[in-house]
Amino acid sequence: MKKEITLSKYARIGGILYLLIIILGAFGQIAIRGSIITEDAVTTYQNLLASDTLWRIGIVGDLLMHALDIPLMIILFMLFKRVHKNLALLGVLFNVIQTAVLVLNKMTLIIPLILIHNSSYVDTFGLSQIQEWIYLLTDIHDYGFGIGLIFFGFACLVYGYLLYRSAFFPKFLGALVANAGLCYLINSFVLILAPQYSGDVFLILLFSLIGELSFSLWLLIKGTKQAINPVEIKS
């Protein structure tokens, strides 16, 4: 039997995926790591030791988030290739690099678990040094996260342009998503070039959240005004 699937249905699936990605990302970065990592290496170590399972849940949630990135990228390409195929591909490639960087960056969250659960490391290097290493790894994770978001920032700029130029999404969505990309770029480049000011500009990511959340909810609730695109599937 053959069915027809509209792009609007794909858009709504994309909206669900995008919303899950936002929720998982916020949960891992803010609710979990934000509650465990402090400004003190000893306290961070103690928190991690006491919240080992929660930390692992955060890692699994992040990996699931990145797995959901893949079908979302395919859906976004399907939606935007009718606006400009090469730019749609460029946006996806930036998105792929971001996902690859952030997946690799998860090793900085796994290594602390290895260090705290292997007594031989503590015996060899000493507890205080292990604590400092774990704290260093959390800093490295923040930088890795920032580097990944540079590529996602460029992806958002491309997606924002395609949204603005499309005839099947409102132009304000394009402006919001492009602004989200700009905010990601500002935050990441300040972290790298002038880290002493990174705390001052971090709240700019709230504008990124507004842009991405608006886009995901529009996909989920409204879908797309694009004409039906019949896709044959066998069942």
C-alpha positions in Angstrom: 0.0 0.0 0.0 1.2 3.5 -0.7 0.5 6.7 1.3 1.1 10.4 0.8 3.1 12.2 3.4 3.1 16.0 3.4 6.0 18.2 4.3 3.8 19.7 7.0 3.7 16.3 8.7 7.5 16.2 8.5 7.7 19.7 9.9 5.6 18.7 12.9 7.9 15.7 13.5 10.8 18.1 13.3 9.1 20.4 15.8 8.8 17.5 18.3 12.5 16.5 17.7 13.6 20.1 18.1 11.6 20.6 21.3 13.1 17.4 22.8 16.6 18.6 21.9 16.0 21.9 23.6 14.6 20.2 26.7 17.4 17.6 26.9 20.1 20.3 26.4 18.7 22.6 29.1 18.2 19.7 31.5 21.8 18.5 31.1 23.6 21.8 31.1 21.5 23.8 33.6 19.6 21.3 35.9 22.4 18.7 36.2 25.8 20.2 35.5 24.7 23.6 36.8 23.8 22.0 40.2 27.0 19.9 40.5 29.7 22.1 39.2 30.6 25.0 41.5 33.4 27.6 41.5 35.4 25.3 43.8 37.3 22.1 42.8 36.8 20.3 46.1 33.0 21.0 46.3 32.6 20.1 42.6 34.4 16.8 43.3 32.2 16.1 46.4 29.0 17.0 44.5 30.0 14.7 41.6 30.8 11.8 44.0 27.4 12.3 45.7 25.5 12.7 42.4 27.2 10.1 40.2 24.0 8.6 38.8 22.6 12.1 38.0 25.8 13.0 36.2 25.5 9.8 34.1 21.9 10.5 33.3 23.0 13.9 32.0 25.6 12.3 29.7 23.0 9.9 28.3 20.5 12.7 27.9 23.1 14.7 25.9 23.9 11.7 23.7 20.2 11.2 23.0 19.9 14.9 22.2 22.7 14.6 19.6 21.1 11.4 18.1 17.9 13.4 17.6 20.0 16.0 15.8 20.4 13.6 12.8 16.7 13.1 11.8 16.1 16.8 12.5 18.8 17.8 10.1 17.3 15.6 7.4 13.9 17.2 7.9 15.4 20.7 7.8 17.1 19.9 4.6 13.9 18.6 3.1 12.1 21.8 4.1 14.8 24.3 3.0 16.1 22.7 -0.2 13.2 24.2 -2.1 14.3 27.6 -1.1 18.0 27.1 -1.9 19.4 23.6 -2.1 23.1 24.6 -1.7 22.5 26.8 1.3 20.3 24.2 2.9 23.2 21.7 2.5 25.6 24.3 3.9 23.4 24.7 7.0 23.2 21.0 7.5 27.0 20.6 7.2 27.6 23.3 9.8 25.1 21.4 12.0 26.9 18.1 11.5 30.2 19.6 12.6 28.5 21.1 15.7 27.0 17.7 16.6 30.4 15.9 16.0 32.3 18.4 18.2 29.7 18.1 21.0 29.6 14.3 20.9 33.4 14.2 21.2 33.3 16.8 23.9 31.3 14.3 26.1 34.6 12.5 26.9 35.4 15.4 29.2 32.3 14.4 31.2 33.2 10.7 31.2 36.8 11.0 32.3 35.9 12.4 35.7 33.8 9.3 36.4 36.8 7.1 35.5 39.0 9.1 37.9 36.7 9.1 40.9 35.9 5.4 40.6 39.5 4.0 40.2 41.3 4.2 43.5 44.7 3.5 41.8 44.5 7.0 40.2 43.9 8.6 43.6 46.8 6.6 45.1 49.1 7.5 42.3 48.3 11.2 41.8 46.7 12.2 45.2 43.2 13.3 45.9 43.8 17.0 45.6 45.3 16.6 42.1 42.4 14.4 41.0 40.0 17.1 42.2 41.9 19.8 40.2 41.9 17.6 37.1 38.2 17.0 37.3 37.6 20.7 37.6 39.9 21.4 34.6 37.9 18.9 32.6 34.7 20.8 33.4 36.4 23.9 32.1 37.5 22.1 28.9 33.9 20.9 28.5 32.7 24.5 28.6 35.2 25.5 25.9 34.3 22.5 23.8 30.6 23.4 24.1 31.4 27.0 23.0 33.4 25.7 20.0 30.6 23.5 18.9 28.1 26.4 19.2 30.3 28.4 16.8 29.3 26.0 14.0 25.7 25.9 15.2 25.7 29.7 15.2 26.6 29.7 11.5 24.0 27.0 10.9 21.4 29.2 12.5 22.4 32.2 10.3 21.9 30.0 7.2 18.6 28.6 8.5 17.4 32.0 9.5 18.1 33.4 6.0 16.3 30.4 4.4 13.4 30.9 6.7 13.2 34.6 5.8 13.4 33.9 2.1 10.9 31.1 2.2 7.3 31.6 1.2 6.0 29.0 3.7 7.3 30.4 7.0 6.7 33.9 8.5 9.7 36.2 8.1 9.9 37.0 11.8 10.9 33.4 12.4 13.9 33.9 10.1 14.9 37.0 12.0 14.6 35.2 15.4 16.7 32.1 14.2 19.3 34.3 12.6 19.5 36.4 15.8 19.9 33.1 17.8 22.9 32.3 15.6 24.4 35.7 16.1 24.0 35.4 19.9 25.7 31.9 19.8 28.6 33.4 17.9 29.0 36.4 20.2 29.0 34.1 23.3 31.5 31.7 21.9 34.0 34.2 20.5 33.9 36.2 23.7 34.6 32.9 25.7 37.7 32.3 23.5 38.9 35.8 22.9 38.0 37.6 26.2 37.0 34.9 28.7 37.0 37.5 31.5 33.8 38.9 30.0 32.1 35.5 29.2 30.0 35.7 32.4 28.7 39.1 31.3 27.5 38.0 27.9 26.3 34.5 28.8 22.7 35.7 29.3 22.7 36.6 25.6 21.9 32.9 25.1 18.4 33.6 26.3 17.8 35.3 23.0 19.0 32.1 21.3 16.6 30.1 23.3 13.7 32.4 22.3 14.6 32.0 18.6 15.0 28.2 18.7 12.0 27.7 20.9 9.8 29.9 18.6 10.9 27.9 15.6 10.4 24.5 17.2 6.9 25.4 18.4 5.9 26.8 15.0 7.0 23.6 13.4 5.1 21.5 16.0 1.9 23.6 16.0 1.6 25.2 12.6 3.8 22.9 10.4 4.5 24.6 7.1 2.4 26.4 4.5 4.4 24.7 1.8 2.5 22.8 -0.8 1.9 19.0 -0.4 4.9 17.0 -1.5 3.8 13.4 -2.1 6.3 10.9 -0.8 5.6 7.3 -1.6 6.4 4.8 1.1 5.7 1.1 1.2 3.8 -0.5 4.0 
